[in-house]
Amino acid sequence: MIPGLENVIGADVAQLGRQFGAPRLDVIEDDARKLQWTGTACILDIYLYPQPGNPRPTATYVDARRSDGREVDRAACVTALRKAP
């Protein structure tokens, strides 16, 4: 587990929505799902897949980049885009 992603990896769509609000993009392909959030700091893509014993897909991978395509630290992007409690 990458520090800073503990509350993202393993989360389902509802949990991610509570953390980040409504996604800008929601793409479903077969049993996979990609959710995307954007902000001034970065673009965050979270990929969800079904897991054995869990009927709801959960986040298994996180990708983050700047608007120009350059990589950005994933945990920093999560922090930047997370809604205030």
C-alpha positions as CSV (number, residue, x, y, z in Angstrom):
1,M,0.0,0.0,0.0
2,I,1.3,3.4,-1.0
3,P,1.2,5.9,1.9
4,G,-1.6,8.4,1.2
5,L,-3.8,6.0,-0.8
6,E,-5.0,3.9,2.2
7,N,-8.6,5.3,2.0
8,V,-8.7,5.1,-1.8
9,I,-7.4,1.6,-2.7
10,G,-10.2,-0.8,-1.7
11,A,-12.9,1.9,-1.7
12,D,-16.1,1.4,-3.7
13,V,-17.9,4.1,-5.8
14,A,-20.0,5.4,-2.9
15,Q,-17.0,5.7,-0.6
16,L,-15.0,7.5,-3.4
17,G,-17.9,9.9,-3.9
18,R,-17.9,10.8,-0.3
19,Q,-14.2,11.6,-0.4
20,F,-14.1,13.5,-3.7
21,G,-17.6,14.4,-4.7
22,A,-19.2,13.5,-8.1
23,P,-16.6,12.4,-10.7
24,R,-16.1,14.4,-13.8
25,L,-15.9,11.2,-15.8
26,D,-17.4,7.7,-15.2
27,V,-16.6,5.1,-17.8
28,I,-17.8,1.5,-17.5
29,E,-16.3,-1.2,-19.7
30,D,-17.3,-4.8,-19.1
31,D,-16.6,-5.3,-15.4
32,A,-14.1,-2.5,-15.1
33,R,-14.9,1.1,-14.2
34,K,-12.8,4.3,-14.4
35,L,-13.7,7.4,-12.4
36,Q,-12.0,10.7,-12.9
37,W,-11.7,13.9,-10.8
38,T,-10.0,17.1,-11.9
39,G,-8.8,20.2,-10.1
40,T,-6.2,22.9,-10.6
41,A,-3.5,20.7,-9.1
42,C,-4.0,17.5,-11.0
43,I,-6.2,14.9,-12.8
44,L,-7.0,11.8,-10.8
45,D,-8.1,8.5,-12.4
46,I,-9.2,5.7,-10.1
47,Y,-9.8,2.2,-11.6
48,L,-12.3,-0.2,-10.0
49,Y,-12.6,-3.9,-10.6
50,P,-14.7,-6.6,-9.0
51,Q,-13.0,-8.6,-6.3
52,P,-13.7,-12.1,-5.1
53,G,-16.3,-12.2,-2.4
54,N,-17.4,-8.6,-2.9
55,P,-20.3,-7.8,-5.2
56,R,-19.3,-4.2,-5.7
57,P,-16.2,-3.2,-7.7
58,T,-13.5,-1.6,-5.6
59,A,-10.5,0.7,-6.4
60,T,-7.4,-1.2,-7.3
61,Y,-5.3,1.4,-9.1
62,V,-4.8,5.1,-9.0
63,D,-3.2,7.3,-11.6
64,A,-2.4,11.0,-11.4
65,R,-1.1,13.6,-13.8
66,R,-1.0,17.3,-14.5
67,S,-3.2,18.8,-17.2
68,D,-0.1,18.8,-19.5
69,G,0.3,15.0,-19.0
70,R,3.3,15.1,-16.7
71,E,3.2,12.7,-13.8
72,V,2.3,14.0,-10.4
73,D,2.6,12.2,-7.0
74,R,-0.6,10.2,-6.6
75,A,-0.9,10.7,-2.9
76,A,-0.5,14.5,-3.3
77,C,-3.2,14.5,-5.9
78,V,-5.5,12.6,-3.7
79,T,-4.9,15.1,-0.9
80,A,-5.4,18.1,-3.2
81,L,-8.7,16.8,-4.6
82,R,-10.2,15.3,-1.4
83,K,-13.3,17.2,-0.1
84,A,-12.9,18.9,3.2
85,P,-14.8,16.9,6.0
